Amino acid sequence: MNGRPVRSLLTLLLATWLVPLPGIAQPAASGQTIKPYSAEYRVSMGSLVIGRANITLRLSDDGQYSYRAYTATVGLAAVFRKDEITEQSEGRIVDDTIIPSRYLYTHKRPKRTRQVNLDFNWPASRVANQTAGSLWSMEIPKGTQDKFSQQLALILALGRGDRAAEYQVADGGLLKSYRYTEVNRELISTESGEYQTIKLARNKDDRPSRATLWFAPELNYLPVKIAKHEKDGDYVMELISVTWQDGES
C-alpha cells in the first residue's frame, strides 16, 4: 500500500460543496457560515480502516485564520507503512473572500520527510514554492487558493447560495483548476449521525471525476463523506465527530 491515496483523500478534504437544501435556514453572512471547529474522520479502503484525520479551524477577531489537518495511518496499514501528513493554510478573510498567505505540507515516513512551503505575495501577484533543494515562484491571478484554503472559499460560496464553484489553485508549481458540480441530494448515515447532504463531483483540469463528496448544510457545510477511486481501489473518508468552538457537537 502506498502513501498517495491517504494524501489524496486528505487533500480532498480541502474540497467543496454547493447549494443549500430546502428547509434548512441559510446563514445571512460568512461569520455565520464559517465557525471554528475540530473534526475527526476515518479513512477506509473497503472494510479496512487505514487512517484517521483531524481537521481544525481557528479564527481570530481581526480576520486571520489557521486551518490545519493531520492524518496518520492506523491498524494494519500502519504495520506496513507509517505515514503522517500535516497540511496547513494560513491567511485572512476579507469582505467574504479567502486570501491565503502561507501553505505548509509535511509528509513524514520512516526514512524520509517531504516538505512543501508556499508563500503568497499578493502585492506582486506571485507565489513562492519551496521544496527540498529548490525554490521558485510563479505569477498568480486574483482569487488563487492553495489546496487547503479552497475549502474555506467553498464554505463562503455555499453561504451565499452559489450553485457551482471553480477555483484556480497553486499546486506543485502550477495553476490547476478545481471545479465542483452538484450531482444529487442524499440522506447519509455516518458514525457521527444522519444528515441530509449535497452530493458533488469534483473535476480537476477538465479530467473525468474520480472523487465524490457529500456535504451537510446543518454542519455549516462540512463534508461528512468523501469517496475517491484510485487504481488500487476505492477509498472513503467519513466524519466521526465534530466539536464547535461554542461547545456544540
Rosetta silent file (secondary structure, phi, psi, omega in degrees, C-alpha in Angstrom):
SEQUENCE: MNGRPVRSLLTLLLATWLVPLPGIAQPAASGQTIKPYSAEYRVSMGSLVIGRANITLRLSDDGQYSYRAYTATVGLAAVFRKDEITEQSEGRIVDDTIIPSRYLYTHKRPKRTRQVNLDFNWPASRVANQTAGSLWSMEIPKGTQDKFSQQLALILALGRGDRAAEYQVADGGLLKSYRYTEVNRELISTESGEYQTIKLARNKDDRPSRATLWFAPELNYLPVKIAKHEKDGDYVMELISVTWQDGES
SCORE:     score description
SCORE:     0.000 S_00000001
   1 L     0.000  125.119  178.799    0.000    0.000    0.000 S_00000001
   2 L   -92.613  171.167 -175.298    1.492    3.349   -0.993 S_00000001
   3 L   -84.865   -9.343 -172.958    1.006    6.667    0.757 S_00000001
   4 H   -63.105  -45.702 -179.489   -0.551    8.512   -2.192 S_00000001
   5 H   -60.681  -37.501  178.451   -4.247    7.604   -1.616 S_00000001
   6 H   -62.017  -44.042  178.466   -4.053    8.728    2.021 S_00000001
   7 H   -64.449  -40.817 -177.926   -2.627   12.048    0.867 S_00000001
   8 H   -61.041  -43.738 -179.436   -5.208   12.318   -1.915 S_00000001
   9 H   -68.118  -37.214  177.182   -8.124   11.902    0.474 S_00000001
  10 H   -63.168  -47.095  179.797   -6.672   14.401    2.901 S_00000001
  11 H   -60.351  -33.105  178.822   -6.170   16.918    0.134 S_00000001
  12 H   -64.589  -30.414  179.650   -9.746   16.272   -0.898 S_00000001
  13 L   -59.952  -18.100  175.317  -10.909   17.358    2.455 S_00000001
  14 L   -84.012   26.351 -173.216   -9.830   20.612    1.173 S_00000001
  15 L  -112.372 -151.187 -129.835  -12.585   20.280   -1.156 S_00000001
  16 L  -141.635  167.035  178.183  -16.005   21.577   -1.733 S_00000001
  17 L  -162.147  164.911 -175.351  -19.698   21.946   -1.608 S_00000001
  18 L  -149.410  159.133  167.387  -22.681   23.627   -3.230 S_00000001
  19 L    49.337  121.703  175.868  -26.304   24.634   -2.893 S_00000001
  20 L   -71.455  149.047  178.465  -28.360   24.723    0.284 S_00000001
  21 L   -85.100  150.955  177.410  -31.063   22.138    0.835 S_00000001
  22 L   -61.072  143.755  175.027  -34.737   23.152    1.124 S_00000001
  23 L    85.968   -2.986  178.065  -35.962   23.653    4.648 S_00000001
  24 L  -108.811  125.650 -177.003  -32.544   24.487    6.109 S_00000001
  25 L   -62.435  136.218 -179.220  -32.028   28.052    7.213 S_00000001
  26 L   -95.274  140.845  178.977  -29.314   29.838    5.283 S_00000001
  27 L   -65.967  144.492 -179.498  -26.696   31.984    7.035 S_00000001
  28 L   -83.038  -21.716 -177.570  -27.027   35.710    6.453 S_00000001
  29 L  -150.210  163.368 -176.984  -23.288   36.352    6.491 S_00000001
  30 H   -61.553  -29.290 -179.728  -19.990   34.484    6.266 S_00000001
  31 H   -62.015  -24.834  177.976  -19.471   34.850   10.001 S_00000001
  32 H   -87.712  -18.279 -178.625  -22.439   32.507   10.467 S_00000001
  33 H   -87.957  -48.199 -179.484  -21.183   30.011    7.895 S_00000001
  34 L   -92.476  118.150  178.215  -17.563   29.630    8.931 S_00000001
  35 L  -126.478  144.736  175.142  -17.169   28.620   12.550 S_00000001
  36 L   -62.396  139.990 -177.554  -14.057   27.410   14.418 S_00000001
  37 E  -159.077  169.366  170.611  -14.211   23.645   14.873 S_00000001
  38 E  -134.414  127.556 -176.880  -12.366   20.379   15.319 S_00000001
  39 E  -129.334  144.557  177.275  -13.459   17.313   13.318 S_00000001
  40 E  -113.311  136.934  179.332  -12.347   13.678   13.260 S_00000001
  41 E  -128.063  151.816  174.799  -12.544   11.484   10.138 S_00000001
  42 E  -110.847  134.131  178.583  -11.975    7.794    9.429 S_00000001
  43 E  -108.788  126.708 -175.962  -10.262    6.726    6.169 S_00000001
  44 E  -129.434  152.076  169.212  -11.140    3.264    4.829 S_00000001
  45 E  -122.765  105.759 -171.543  -10.314    1.026    1.879 S_00000001
  46 L    63.892 -128.227  179.248  -13.204   -1.382    1.573 S_00000001
  47 L   -91.148   -0.459 -176.379  -13.816   -2.767    5.072 S_00000001
  48 E   -95.656  121.386  174.853  -10.259   -1.955    6.218 S_00000001
  49 E   -79.947  122.056 -175.260   -9.708    1.228    8.224 S_00000001
  50 E  -114.192  -11.078 -177.861   -6.347    2.616    7.142 S_00000001
  51 E  -164.623  164.146  173.375   -6.188    6.100    8.642 S_00000001
  52 E  -129.231  144.640  178.992   -7.575    8.831   10.884 S_00000001
  53 E  -129.589  139.470  174.380   -7.689   12.553   10.153 S_00000001
  54 E  -120.922  127.088 -179.622   -8.146   15.527   12.462 S_00000001
  55 E  -122.944  130.650 -179.571   -9.049   18.906   10.983 S_00000001
  56 E  -128.896  144.423  174.989   -9.156   22.135   12.986 S_00000001
  57 E  -125.265  126.161  175.378  -10.090   25.701   12.091 S_00000001
  58 E  -118.191  137.932  179.877   -9.079   28.656   14.242 S_00000001
  59 E  -127.144  142.606  176.969  -10.290   32.216   13.641 S_00000001
  60 L  -109.412  163.677 -177.021   -9.148   35.481   15.215 S_00000001
  61 L   -64.713  -23.327 -177.752  -11.135   38.661   15.765 S_00000001
  62 L   -93.398   12.629  174.343   -9.080   40.530   13.147 S_00000001
  63 L    93.154    3.541  177.415   -9.981   38.112   10.332 S_00000001
  64 E   -79.808  146.684  175.798   -6.947   35.812   10.430 S_00000001
  65 E  -129.803  153.492  171.648   -7.487   32.092   10.008 S_00000001
  66 E  -135.882  118.260 -173.148   -5.400   28.962   10.637 S_00000001
  67 E  -120.725  118.893 -170.425   -6.674   25.770    9.021 S_00000001
  68 E  -133.480  139.713  175.276   -4.853   22.525    9.849 S_00000001
  69 E  -129.212  136.873  176.197   -5.246   18.831    9.022 S_00000001
  70 E  -128.170  124.007 -179.997   -3.307   15.925   10.488 S_00000001
  71 E  -126.257  138.480  178.100   -3.669   12.419    9.030 S_00000001
  72 E  -141.335  147.058  174.508   -1.935    9.200   10.102 S_00000001
  73 E   -70.642  150.930 -179.778   -2.192    5.549    9.119 S_00000001
  74 L  -138.525  167.833  174.846   -3.692    3.205   11.725 S_00000001
  75 H    60.861 -140.148 -177.998   -4.239   -0.522   12.266 S_00000001
  76 H   -63.149  -31.925  179.208   -2.839   -2.950    9.700 S_00000001
  77 H   -61.442  -38.017 -179.967   -1.987   -0.097    7.353 S_00000001
  78 H   -70.542  -25.506  177.554    0.364    1.334    9.978 S_00000001
  79 H   -66.330  -40.431 -177.979    2.079   -2.038   10.306 S_00000001
  80 H   -85.249  -31.096 -178.570    3.050   -1.966    6.630 S_00000001
  81 L  -156.688  120.257  178.614    3.614    1.750    6.285 S_00000001
  82 L   -96.804  110.858 -179.973    3.694    4.508    8.888 S_00000001
  83 L  -121.550  139.454  172.168    2.675    7.794    7.324 S_00000001
  84 E  -132.051  126.059 -178.442    1.915   11.138    8.973 S_00000001
  85 E  -122.926  127.335  175.177    0.672   14.060    6.894 S_00000001
  86 E  -119.348  129.903 -179.525    0.220   17.611    8.155 S_00000001
  87 E  -131.702  132.444 -175.827   -1.359   20.243    5.933 S_00000001
  88 E  -144.809  136.406  174.059   -1.953   23.850    6.989 S_00000001
  89 E  -121.277  136.997  177.363   -3.228   27.037    5.381 S_00000001
  90 E  -128.592  146.785  179.277   -2.937   30.478    6.959 S_00000001
  91 E   173.910 -153.894 -176.426   -4.342   33.769    5.763 S_00000001
  92 E  -129.482  155.029  171.309   -7.112   36.350    6.077 S_00000001
  93 E  -112.059  112.936 -176.250  -10.835   36.575    5.443 S_00000001
  94 E  -127.616  122.507  177.502  -11.620   39.962    3.873 S_00000001
  95 L    50.749   49.716  176.404  -15.026   41.007    2.547 S_00000001
  96 L    66.013   23.542 -178.146  -16.278   37.422    2.335 S_00000001
  97 E  -127.225  136.696  176.776  -13.113   36.375    0.477 S_00000001
  98 E   -87.957  124.725  179.091  -10.389   33.905    1.486 S_00000001
  99 E  -121.934   95.935 -179.472   -6.884   35.324    0.955 S_00000001
 100 E   -69.797  145.273  176.237   -4.212   32.694    1.730 S_00000001
 101 E  -117.127  -26.213 -177.769   -0.794   33.915    2.815 S_00000001
 102 E  -154.168  141.067  176.646    1.015   30.651    3.572 S_00000001
 103 E  -131.748  133.071 -178.593    0.593   26.931    2.911 S_00000001
 104 E  -126.866  136.105  177.693    2.597   24.164    4.609 S_00000001
 105 E  -136.924  127.996  178.147    2.670   20.466    3.770 S_00000001
 106 E  -132.683  127.370  177.329    4.702   17.807    5.582 S_00000001
 107 E  -120.374  108.623 -178.374    4.690   14.079    4.821 S_00000001
 108 E   -97.752  127.681  173.297    6.632   12.020    7.368 S_00000001
 109 E  -127.226  165.066 -175.349    7.662    8.454    6.575 S_00000001
 110 L   -52.805  -37.536 -175.319   10.084    6.197    8.455 S_00000001
 111 L  -116.027    2.498 -177.235   13.058    7.026    6.227 S_00000001
 112 E  -157.529  143.921  174.721   12.063   10.258    4.557 S_00000001
 113 E  -124.967  128.580  178.620   10.214   13.506    5.194 S_00000001
 114 E  -110.465  132.932  179.937    8.861   15.652    2.372 S_00000001
 115 E  -129.132  143.140  175.453    8.010   19.309    2.921 S_00000001
 116 E  -134.568  130.398  177.144    6.403   21.948    0.724 S_00000001
 117 E  -123.852  131.038  174.089    6.025   25.634    1.641 S_00000001
 118 E  -118.011  131.124  176.137    4.061   28.206   -0.343 S_00000001
 119 E  -121.408  122.657 -177.253    4.281   31.927    0.418 S_00000001
 120 E   -92.500  128.175  175.508    1.812   34.268   -1.289 S_00000001
 121 E  -113.345   89.200 -173.563    2.961   37.774   -2.258 S_00000001
 122 L   -69.566  -36.263  176.006   -0.284   39.478   -3.242 S_00000001
 123 L   -58.242  -33.195  179.857    1.154   42.967   -3.974 S_00000001
 124 L   -95.256   -3.395 -177.642    3.401   41.281   -6.583 S_00000001
 125 L    54.850   46.375  179.926    0.721   38.735   -7.670 S_00000001
 126 E  -138.722  158.192  173.432    3.172   35.870   -7.169 S_00000001
 127 E  -129.193  134.627  177.384    3.549   32.760   -5.030 S_00000001
 128 E   -97.955  131.806 -177.667    6.894   31.265   -3.965 S_00000001
 129 E  -116.561  118.864 -178.123    7.082   27.473   -3.821 S_00000001
 130 E  -120.113  127.306  171.785    9.847   25.891   -1.741 S_00000001
 131 E  -129.114 -179.802 -178.709   10.692   22.189   -1.508 S_00000001
 132 L   -57.825  116.818  174.543   13.877   20.361   -0.558 S_00000001
 133 L    79.918    4.836 -179.739   16.679   21.869   -2.616 S_00000001
 134 E  -146.991  148.190  177.768   14.517   24.110   -4.801 S_00000001
 135 E  -147.027  123.323  177.356   12.791   27.489   -4.689 S_00000001
 136 E  -146.869  165.512  179.196   10.807   29.072   -7.490 S_00000001
 137 E  -134.115  160.720  178.199    7.909   31.468   -7.935 S_00000001
 138 E  -144.274  158.111  178.235    5.082   31.954  -10.411 S_00000001
 139 E   -77.005  142.967 -179.957    2.526   34.610  -11.260 S_00000001
 140 L  -133.721  144.659  176.487   -0.986   34.104   -9.886 S_00000001
 141 L   -80.887  165.253  176.195   -4.317   35.788  -10.644 S_00000001
 142 L   -59.549  138.314  178.718   -6.537   37.387   -8.039 S_00000001
 143 L    92.023   -2.753  178.819   -8.521   34.797   -6.086 S_00000001
 144 L   -59.710  139.240  178.690   -5.925   31.994   -6.338 S_00000001
 145 E  -115.737  162.777  166.244   -6.180   29.486   -3.486 S_00000001
 146 L   -90.410  176.157 -173.229   -3.879   26.877   -2.020 S_00000001
 147 L   -64.713  -20.630 -177.947   -5.018   23.247   -1.929 S_00000001
 148 L  -101.363  -37.428 -176.868   -6.476   23.642    1.552 S_00000001
 149 H   -65.987  -21.295 -179.718   -7.835   27.203    1.585 S_00000001
 150 H   -60.733  -26.545  178.399  -10.210   26.388   -1.278 S_00000001
 151 H   -65.154  -41.776  178.721  -12.384   24.524    1.224 S_00000001
 152 H   -66.370  -38.935  176.880  -12.968   27.721    3.199 S_00000001
 153 H   -60.967  -35.146  179.143  -13.704   29.606   -0.021 S_00000001
 154 H   -70.869  -36.735  176.501  -16.312   26.969   -0.802 S_00000001
 155 H   -58.803  -44.316  178.460  -17.967   27.315    2.583 S_00000001
 156 H   -64.109  -38.785  178.981  -18.421   31.010    1.864 S_00000001
 157 H   -62.333  -40.778  178.252  -19.775   30.207   -1.600 S_00000001
 158 H   -65.019  -40.453  178.866  -22.367   27.886   -0.069 S_00000001
 159 H   -61.336  -28.366  177.610  -23.342   30.538    2.437 S_00000001
 160 L   -83.741   -8.442 -178.905  -24.066   32.868   -0.484 S_00000001
 161 L    85.717   15.501  178.667  -26.206   30.196   -2.124 S_00000001
 162 L   -62.333  143.053 -177.941  -23.870   29.636   -5.091 S_00000001
 163 L  -102.519   -2.294  177.992  -24.773   26.559   -7.132 S_00000001
 164 L  -154.057  156.618 -179.147  -21.347   25.982   -8.665 S_00000001
 165 E  -149.158  140.673  175.991  -17.736   26.705   -7.781 S_00000001
 166 E  -145.752  135.678 -176.366  -14.410   26.730   -9.583 S_00000001
 167 E  -133.843  142.040  168.457  -11.005   27.772   -8.224 S_00000001
 168 E   -86.570  126.302 -172.945   -7.523   28.313   -9.543 S_00000001
 169 E  -123.859  129.245  174.758   -5.223   26.514   -7.102 S_00000001
 170 E   -75.852  115.576 -171.624   -1.447   26.833   -6.700 S_00000001
 171 E  -149.753  113.698  175.358   -0.320   23.211   -6.707 S_00000001
 172 L    64.469   34.193  179.198    3.107   21.762   -7.476 S_00000001
 173 L    79.514    8.888 -179.680    4.432   24.887   -9.161 S_00000001
 174 E  -131.326  160.818  169.840    1.398   25.064  -11.483 S_00000001
 175 E   -94.521  122.776  179.741   -2.037   26.643  -11.535 S_00000001
 176 E  -118.846  146.018 -178.172   -4.686   23.919  -11.557 S_00000001
 177 E   -99.859  124.889  176.270   -8.421   24.331  -11.973 S_00000001
 178 E  -112.153  123.612 -178.445  -10.756   22.611   -9.494 S_00000001
 179 E  -123.776  139.023 -177.376  -14.443   22.522  -10.422 S_00000001
 180 E  -122.704  134.599 -174.759  -17.306   21.202   -8.302 S_00000001
 181 E  -132.159  132.684  177.625  -20.709   20.163   -9.629 S_00000001
 182 E   -69.152  133.629  178.988  -23.870   19.144   -7.795 S_00000001
 183 E  -107.945  -42.579 -174.183  -24.941   15.569   -8.604 S_00000001
 184 E  -167.207  177.421  173.020  -27.762   14.833   -6.159 S_00000001
 185 E  -126.981  124.237 -170.636  -29.128   15.359   -2.661 S_00000001
 186 E  -136.914  153.639  171.553  -28.984   12.343   -0.373 S_00000001
 187 E   -88.407  121.720 -176.333  -29.542   11.209    3.189 S_00000001
 188 E  -118.240  134.110  175.201  -26.192    9.950    4.528 S_00000001
 189 E  -108.342  128.626  175.496  -25.568    7.969    7.727 S_00000001
 190 E  -131.242  176.336  177.858  -22.133    8.089    9.376 S_00000001
 191 L   -59.873  -26.702 -177.839  -20.772    7.303   12.816 S_00000001
 192 L   -84.005  -13.205  179.988  -21.377   10.963   13.709 S_00000001
 193 E   144.709 -171.293 -179.085  -25.066   10.881   12.737 S_00000001
 194 E  -112.858  132.982 -172.826  -27.551   11.085    9.872 S_00000001
 195 E  -138.778  141.084  165.078  -27.527   14.105    7.572 S_00000001
 196 E   -75.447  129.512 -172.553  -29.296   15.476    4.543 S_00000001
 197 E  -130.659  162.623  171.769  -26.409   16.189    2.172 S_00000001
 198 E  -104.128  121.240 -177.932  -25.427   17.753   -1.111 S_00000001
 199 E   -95.038  127.650 -175.469  -23.608   15.247   -3.311 S_00000001
 200 E  -124.850  151.058  169.111  -20.874   16.723   -5.525 S_00000001
 201 E  -108.431  141.552  179.030  -18.484   15.553   -8.202 S_00000001
 202 E  -112.599  131.368  175.276  -15.012   17.108   -8.355 S_00000001
 203 E  -119.590  139.704  176.728  -13.106   17.645  -11.604 S_00000001
 204 E  -119.917  122.850  178.223   -9.508   18.807  -11.878 S_00000001
 205 L    52.828   42.620  174.777   -8.256   20.411  -15.099 S_00000001
 206 L    64.052   15.494  174.893  -11.206   19.032  -17.118 S_00000001
 207 L   -84.664  155.964  178.903  -10.291   15.414  -16.413 S_00000001
 208 L   -56.083  144.276 -177.760  -13.062   12.873  -15.606 S_00000001
 209 L   -70.712  134.199  172.791  -14.139   12.980  -11.982 S_00000001
 210 L  -118.488    4.223 -176.036  -12.730   10.325   -9.655 S_00000001
 211 E  -127.281  137.546  175.754  -13.985   11.972   -6.463 S_00000001
 212 E  -126.309  138.483 -174.903  -17.466   12.279   -4.956 S_00000001
 213 E  -132.693  144.411  178.777  -18.207   14.400   -1.901 S_00000001
 214 E  -123.036  125.974 -176.829  -21.204   14.765    0.433 S_00000001
 215 E  -121.594  142.633 -174.845  -21.686   17.971    2.468 S_00000001
 216 E  -107.735  110.296  176.976  -24.123   18.684    5.303 S_00000001
 217 H   -56.480  -35.231 -178.585  -25.675   22.177    5.439 S_00000001
 218 H   -68.863  -13.650  175.176  -26.702   21.584    9.066 S_00000001
 219 H  -107.203   34.566 -179.484  -22.979   21.228    9.915 S_00000001
 220 L    57.586   34.224  176.160  -22.076   24.552    8.273 S_00000001
 221 L    68.184   28.565  171.423  -21.343   22.644    5.050 S_00000001
 222 E   -69.166  145.448  172.211  -18.691   20.339    6.458 S_00000001
 223 E   -72.495  132.840  177.401  -18.015   17.272    4.315 S_00000001
 224 E  -105.038  -16.541  177.361  -19.407   14.168    6.022 S_00000001
 225 E  -154.375  139.335  176.997  -18.232   11.691    3.385 S_00000001
 226 E  -135.576  128.388  178.329  -15.633   11.698    0.599 S_00000001
 227 E  -120.981  137.918 -178.334  -15.122    8.828   -1.858 S_00000001
 228 E  -139.147  133.388  179.423  -12.213    8.562   -4.273 S_00000001
 229 E   -97.772  122.761  176.468  -11.436    5.971   -6.924 S_00000001
 230 E  -119.191  167.798 -178.687   -7.767    5.041   -7.353 S_00000001
 231 L   -60.409  -32.364 -177.203   -6.113    2.377   -9.493 S_00000001
 232 L   -96.101    8.119  176.322   -5.590    0.143   -6.456 S_00000001
 233 E   146.333  179.677  178.816   -9.108    0.512   -5.046 S_00000001
 234 E  -101.842  134.535 -177.639  -11.841    2.772   -3.716 S_00000001
 235 E  -118.289  143.060 -178.345  -11.177    4.910   -0.659 S_00000001
 236 E  -133.224  136.425  173.742  -13.720    6.542    1.650 S_00000001
 237 E  -116.963  127.385 -177.545  -13.358    9.207    4.322 S_00000001
 238 E  -128.566  144.657  179.053  -16.251    9.592    6.785 S_00000001
 239 E   -70.679  131.467  175.877  -16.935   12.013    9.608 S_00000001
 240 E   -98.802  -45.681 -178.645  -16.679   10.523   13.105 S_00000001
 241 E  -160.381  156.939  174.667  -17.269   13.615   15.231 S_00000001
 242 E  -142.870  138.780  177.488  -17.199   17.410   15.165 S_00000001
 243 E  -126.643  126.858  178.941  -16.926   19.902   18.009 S_00000001
 244 E   -89.830  159.202 -177.205  -17.633   23.614   17.532 S_00000001
 245 L   -60.664  -30.968 -179.604  -15.838   26.326   19.447 S_00000001
 246 L   -80.349    4.799  176.523  -19.051   27.196   21.281 S_00000001
 247 L    94.284   -7.057  178.893  -19.128   23.612   22.609 S_00000001
 248 L   -70.122  139.784  179.967  -21.846   22.362   20.264 S_00000001
 249 L  -147.024    0.000    0.000  -21.198   18.813   18.960 S_00000001
